[in-house]
Amino acid sequence: MIEQGNVREQSPVEMIAAALRRERDRSGLSLTEVARRAGIAKSTLSQLESGTGNPSIETLWALCTALGIPFSNLLDRPQPQVQVIRADEGPVLASAHAEYRATLLAACPPNARHDIYRIAAEPGYPRDSDPHQRGVIEHVVLAAGLALVGLADSPVELSPGDYICYPADLRHIFQALEPGTWGIMVSDYT
């Protein structure tokens, strides 16, 4: 690992090893099957996943093809994204024939699954959630009350009608600041 201040960054070989393990686990494919699809020896893939191999670009491209991932996934960690839309903000579309307006808060990514929850909380200890599986995004629209919502190290205060989305594969919280706080939460699984 490379030291930068008090933060230790992974070397490229360590990042590739972690990415290959993560992506193979996500694919549900065995070591043998990924190696077969990539046209490399199983022992080579095992070495790469343990961080002891010295991969060529060609080998990495073959593995990315076998796993169905872009090459950049091996070295470019996605940055957590938090988005907040206040109740009176966002692009609004109005009906020409009725008193009806719609604001798109988030679009569903391809091949995603949504779980929708009504959440209610009272003041006191926050709901401190451990990270979910990689790639999960949570969306919250606060309906009533006041709450701190989002990443545990930087939650955002929401009022009724406010919207937030955040990567739920990082530690996150929901803390009611007023009695009777509730909202709607959607979890996206890709």
RAZIHU-V11062 format. One record per backbone hydrogen bond with DSSP energy under -1.0 kcal/mol. NH is the residue of the N-H (numbers start at 0). CO is the residue of the C=O. Records with the same first field share a line. If there is no record, write none. Layout:
NH->CO / CO
//
This chain:
1->8
3->6
6->3
8->1
14->10
15->11
16->12
17->13
18->14
19->15
20->16
21->17
22->18
23->19
24->20
25->21
26->22
27->23
28->23
33->29
34->30
35->31
36->32
37->33
38->34
39->34
44->40
45->41
46->42
47->43
48->44
49->45
51->46
52->46
59->55
60->56
61->57
62->58
63->59
64->60
65->61
66->62
67->63
68->63
72->69
73->70
74->71
75->71
82->164
84->162
88->85
92->101
94->99
99->97
101->92
111->108
112->188
114->186
116->184
118->182
120->180
126->173
127->125
128->171
131->167
135->132
136->187
137->165
138->185
139->163
140->183
141->161
142->181
143->181
146->157
147->174
148->155
149->172
151->170
153->150
155->148
157->146
160->141
161->158
162->84
163->139
164->82
165->137
167->135
171->128
172->149
173->126
174->147
176->145
180->120
181->143
182->118
183->140
184->116
185->138
186->114
187->136
188->112
//
